[in-house]
Amino acid sequence: MKVTVTKSLNVRVGRPSVNAPIYQNLAPGSELEVDGTLYKGDSYDGIDTWLKDAAGNYYWSGGVESADSQTGFQAPEITQPTDPVDYRKYIKVQGPMPGENGAQIRIAVLDTGLNVTHTDIKRSNIFLGEIHNSWAEIEDHNGHGTSICGLLCADSHTGDGITGLVPSALLSIFKVLNDDLSVNVGKIANAIRSIVLAGNYDLVNMSFNVTEQDYDTIQSDLETLSNNGTIMVAAAGNGEFLATRSFYPAISASVISVGTIDDNSLQLFKSNGFYKSVDSFFLNEKLKSLSYNSNGYSTIGACSAYTAIVTGLVARLLSSAPPKSERFGFIASQLNSLASPFGNIDNLTPGCLYKTLK
């Protein structure tokens, strides 16, 4: 797992402690390869989780930003799960599943692209994002984007396939993440600007995070989209990270933020609760979706996957939404009514939408 240092950071030798020997100091912008596990250690600035590299050196997690599952990215696992899944029935909300199948709802998906040849994808519902000129430009070499699109609009024609939450939605594909899931901020900025100029998008799905500095380059256009009635949904973080901080652009008040928790983070949530910017969350379970390199299937988890789930729910709600100027408040209120309250954290239900207590 690759992380980027965001503030001056000491490399601690042997143990996750502010009193451990210092090997060296890393400047902001340095890149590290760590094992991806969060280790409990000394608390500093309210954060007591650390990362470790292959040599046994520890890094305080508050001094880095990640480009993978800790902050919203998780590459799909290439498997062949055989049970069919219809996410209109699998996802659990308070009351009946709302709305329709997303007909005429236009969604911009900013991710690693899409395998448009998959048999569960209807080509008639897929469009090139305005920054692209050919289908070859959006070819997915990672699988993350294909899995995200599958959760939204897959329409299975086989006995072991999947059906997304909005199989009739219209998806425009913007390939803005690199094949290794790293962020291409220039492409993200260009994509968001083109969405503003197009003026006809209902939703934007952002299953990624950027640094605060990079967020400054897109903040104005995001605010314009919000003012124009476009709903944006973004990944907020997973596990311990979700209890201590959130990530851009999910932290914005004009963006609906989605997080996940797992067994390892239950104790921290009992004591700390949720980071203040998180709107909704799920228990982190792997979801079956589409594979990028065949007509098969893979599994994907983390808040990137559940961001797509919330985007699908919002798309269904938009079928009865008020005028664009009133959309955000309406959608926020409706999601709140669909979500179960954060009650017994020891007994969370897979696939259930929960709301945080702010």
C-alpha positions in Angstrom: 0.0 0.0 0.0 1.4 3.4 -1.0 0.9 6.5 1.2 2.1 10.1 0.8 3.5 12.1 3.7 1.4 15.3 4.3 3.4 16.8 7.2 6.9 16.5 8.6 7.0 12.9 9.8 9.5 11.0 12.0 10.2 7.4 11.1 10.1 5.5 14.4 12.1 2.3 14.8 10.8 -0.9 16.4 7.5 0.3 17.9 4.5 2.7 17.3 5.5 5.2 19.8 6.5 8.9 20.0 9.3 7.8 22.3 10.7 5.2 19.9 14.1 5.9 18.3 14.0 8.1 15.2 15.5 6.7 12.0 15.0 9.8 9.9 12.5 12.7 9.2 10.4 12.7 6.0 9.3 15.9 4.3 5.7 16.4 3.0 5.3 14.8 -0.5 7.5 11.8 0.3 6.0 8.5 -0.7 6.1 5.3 1.4 5.2 1.6 0.9 3.5 0.2 4.0 1.7 -3.1 4.8 -1.8 -1.5 5.0 -2.5 -2.5 8.5 -3.3 0.0 11.3 -1.5 -0.6 14.5 -2.5 0.8 17.9 0.2 2.9 19.5 0.9 6.2 21.2 -1.8 8.9 20.7 -0.6 12.1 19.0 -3.0 15.0 18.1 -5.9 12.7 18.9 -4.8 9.9 16.6 -3.4 6.6 18.0 -3.0 4.5 14.9 0.3 3.8 13.1 1.4 2.2 9.8 4.4 -0.1 9.4 6.8 -0.8 6.5 8.5 -4.1 5.6 11.6 -3.2 7.6 9.5 -2.7 10.8 9.6 1.1 10.9 6.4 2.8 12.1 4.7 6.0 10.8 2.0 7.9 12.6 -1.1 7.6 10.5 -2.1 11.3 11.0 0.9 12.4 9.0 0.0 10.6 5.7 -2.7 10.4 3.1 -3.4 7.1 1.4 -4.5 6.1 -2.1 -6.2 2.9 -1.3 -8.7 1.1 1.0 -7.9 3.2 4.1 -9.2 6.3 2.3 -11.7 4.9 0.0 -9.9 2.8 -2.6 -10.0 -0.9 -2.7 -9.1 -2.8 -5.8 -11.5 -5.6 -6.6 -10.6 -9.2 -5.9 -10.9 -11.3 -9.0 -13.1 -14.2 -7.9 -16.0 -16.0 -9.4 -18.8 -15.8 -6.9 -21.7 -17.8 -8.3 -24.8 -16.5 -6.5 -26.8 -13.9 -8.3 -27.2 -10.6 -6.5 -29.9 -8.0 -7.1 -28.9 -4.9 -5.1 -32.4 -3.5 -5.3 -33.2 -6.3 -2.9 -29.9 -6.8 -1.1 -29.5 -3.2 0.2 -31.6 -2.7 3.4 -33.3 0.6 4.1 -36.1 1.8 6.4 -39.3 0.9 4.5 -39.5 -0.1 0.9 -36.7 0.6 -1.6 -37.5 4.1 -3.0 -38.1 5.3 -6.5 -37.5 3.8 -9.9 -34.6 2.1 -11.7 -33.0 5.4 -12.6 -34.4 6.0 -16.0 -33.1 9.3 -17.5 -31.0 10.0 -14.3 -27.6 11.0 -15.6 -24.6 10.0 -13.4 -21.0 11.0 -13.9 -18.7 8.3 -12.6 -15.1 9.5 -11.9 -12.9 6.4 -11.5 -10.6 4.1 -13.4 -12.8 3.6 -16.4 -15.1 0.8 -17.5 -15.1 -2.6 -19.2 -17.9 -1.6 -21.6 -17.9 -5.1 -23.2 -19.2 -6.9 -20.1 -22.4 -8.7 -20.8 -24.1 -7.1 -17.8 -23.5 -3.6 -19.1 -26.0 -2.1 -21.5 -24.0 -0.1 -24.0 -27.0 2.1 -24.8 -26.9 3.4 -21.2 -23.1 4.3 -21.2 -21.6 7.5 -22.5 -18.1 9.0 -22.8 -17.3 11.7 -20.3 -16.8 15.0 -22.1 -13.0 14.9 -21.5 -12.7 11.8 -23.7 -12.8 11.2 -27.4 -12.9 7.4 -27.8 -13.9 4.3 -26.0 -10.3 3.2 -25.8 -9.6 6.2 -23.5 -11.9 4.8 -20.8 -10.7 1.2 -20.9 -10.4 0.0 -17.3 -7.0 -1.7 -16.6 -7.6 -2.0 -12.8 -11.2 -3.0 -12.2 -12.2 -0.5 -9.6 -14.3 1.6 -12.0 -16.0 -1.4 -13.6 -17.0 -2.7 -10.2 -18.3 0.8 -9.2 -20.4 0.9 -12.4 -21.7 -2.6 -11.8 -23.1 -1.7 -8.4 -24.9 1.2 -10.1 -26.2 -0.1 -13.4 -25.4 -3.7 -14.1 -28.4 -5.6 -15.7 -27.8 -9.3 -15.5 -28.8 -11.6 -18.3 -27.3 -14.7 -16.7 -28.1 -16.9 -13.8 -25.0 -15.9 -11.7 -24.8 -12.1 -12.5 -25.7 -9.0 -10.7 -28.3 -6.2 -11.0 -27.3 -2.8 -9.8 -29.5 -0.3 -7.9 -30.3 1.7 -11.0 -30.0 -0.5 -14.1 -31.8 2.1 -16.3 -29.6 5.0 -15.3 -27.4 6.9 -17.8 -23.7 6.7 -16.9 -21.0 9.0 -18.3 -17.5 7.5 -17.6 -14.6 9.8 -16.7 -11.3 8.0 -16.4 -9.5 10.1 -13.8 -7.7 7.6 -11.7 -4.5 5.9 -12.8 -4.3 2.1 -13.3 -2.6 1.7 -9.8 -5.5 3.7 -8.2 -3.4 6.8 -7.7 -5.2 10.1 -8.2 -4.7 12.2 -11.3 -5.7 15.6 -10.0 -5.5 17.3 -13.3 -7.9 14.9 -14.9 -10.3 15.2 -11.9 -10.3 19.0 -12.2 -10.9 18.8 -16.0 -13.7 16.3 -15.5 -15.5 18.4 -12.9 -15.1 21.5 -15.0 -16.6 19.7 -18.0 -19.5 18.5 -15.9 -20.1 22.1 -14.8 -20.1 23.2 -18.4 -22.4 20.4 -19.6 -25.0 21.5 -17.1 -27.1 18.3 -17.4 -25.8 15.9 -14.8 -27.9 14.8 -11.9 -25.3 13.0 -9.9 -21.5 12.7 -9.5 -19.9 9.6 -7.9 -16.4 10.2 -6.5 -15.1 7.0 -4.9 -11.7 8.5 -4.2 -10.0 11.1 -2.0 -7.6 14.0 -2.7 -5.4 16.0 -0.4 -6.6 19.3 1.0 -4.2 21.2 -1.3 -5.6 19.4 -4.4 -9.2 20.0 -3.1 -8.5 23.7 -3.4 -8.2 23.3 -7.1 -11.7 21.8 -7.5 -13.6 23.4 -4.6 -15.1 26.2 -6.6 -16.4 24.0 -9.4 -17.9 21.6 -6.8 -19.7 24.5 -5.2 -21.0 25.5 -8.6 -22.4 22.0 -9.2 -24.1 22.0 -5.8 -25.6 25.4 -6.4 -26.9 24.1 -9.8 -28.6 21.2 -8.2 -26.1 18.4 -9.0 -25.8 15.9 -6.1 -22.3 14.7 -5.3 -21.5 11.6 -3.3 -17.9 10.9 -2.1 -16.0 8.4 0.0 -15.3 9.5 3.6 -13.0 6.8 4.9 -12.9 3.4 6.6 -12.4 1.9 10.0 -10.3 3.9 12.5 -9.8 6.6 9.9 -13.6 7.2 9.9 -13.5 7.8 13.6 -10.7 10.3 13.6 -10.9 12.3 10.4 -12.5 12.5 7.0 -11.2 13.2 3.6 -11.6 15.6 0.7 -13.9 16.0 -1.2 -16.2 14.1 1.2 -15.6 16.6 4.0 -17.4 19.4 2.1 -20.8 20.3 3.4 -22.2 20.2 -0.2 -21.2 16.6 -0.7 -22.9 13.5 0.7 -20.2 11.5 2.5 -20.1 7.7 2.9 -18.0 5.6 5.3 -17.6 2.0 6.5 -16.6 0.3 9.7 -15.4 -3.2 10.5 -14.8 -5.4 13.5 -11.4 -3.9 14.1 -12.8 -0.4 14.6 -15.8 -1.2 16.8 -14.1 -0.2 20.1 -12.8 3.1 18.7 -16.3 3.9 17.5 -17.8 3.2 20.9 -15.4 5.7 22.5 -14.9 8.3 19.8 -18.0 8.1 17.6 -17.9 9.3 14.0 -16.0 12.0 12.4 -18.3 15.0 12.2 -18.5 15.2 8.4 -19.8 11.7 7.8 -23.4 11.5 6.7 -24.0 7.7 6.4 -22.1 4.4 6.7 -22.3 0.7 6.2 -20.7 -2.4 7.8 -17.7 -3.1 5.6 -18.6 -6.3 3.7 -17.3 -7.4 0.3 -19.9 -6.9 -2.5 -20.1 -8.9 -5.7 -19.7 -6.8 -8.9 -18.3 -6.9 -12.4 -14.8 -8.0 -13.4 -12.8 -5.7 -15.8 -10.9 -8.4 -17.7 -13.7 -10.8 -18.6 -17.4 -11.3 -18.4 -17.0 -12.7 -14.9 -17.3 -11.2 -11.5 -15.2 -9.9 -8.7 -15.7 -8.6 -5.1 -15.1 -5.1 -3.8 -15.5 -3.5 -0.4 -14.5 -0.4 1.5 -16.2 3.0 1.4 -15.5 3.4 -2.4 -18.0 0.5 -3.1 -20.6 1.8 -0.6 -20.3 5.3 -2.1 -21.7 3.8 -5.3 -24.5 2.2 -3.3 -25.5 5.6 -1.9 -25.2 7.2 -5.3 -27.7 4.5 -6.5 -30.1 5.3 -3.7 -29.9 9.0 -4.5 -30.6 8.2 -8.2 -33.7 6.3 -7.2 -34.8 9.2 -5.0 -34.3 11.7 -7.8 -37.2 10.2 -9.7 -39.5 12.2 -7.3 -37.2 15.1 -6.5 -38.2 18.7 -6.3 -36.7 21.4 -8.6 -32.9 21.5 -8.7 -32.6 24.4 -6.4 -34.2 22.3 -3.6 -32.7 19.0 -4.4 -29.8 18.7 -1.9 -32.0 19.4 1.2 -34.6 17.0 -0.1 -32.1 14.2 -0.8 -30.4 14.6 2.6 -33.7 14.4 4.4 -34.8 11.4 2.4 -31.6 9.5 3.0 -31.9 10.3 6.7 -35.4 8.8 6.8 -34.2 5.6 4.9 -31.2 5.1 7.2 -31.3 3.1 10.4 -30.2 4.8 13.6 -26.7 4.1 14.9 -27.8 1.8 17.8 -26.1 -1.4 18.8 -22.8 -1.3 17.0 -22.1 -4.9 18.0 -25.0 -6.1 15.9 -24.8 -4.2 12.6 -26.5 -5.8 9.6 -24.6 -6.3 6.3 -26.0 -4.2 3.5 -27.9 -1.9 5.8 -27.7 1.9 5.5 -27.0 3.6 8.8 -27.0 7.3 9.8 -24.5 9.0 12.1 -25.7 10.9 15.1 -24.5 14.5 14.6 
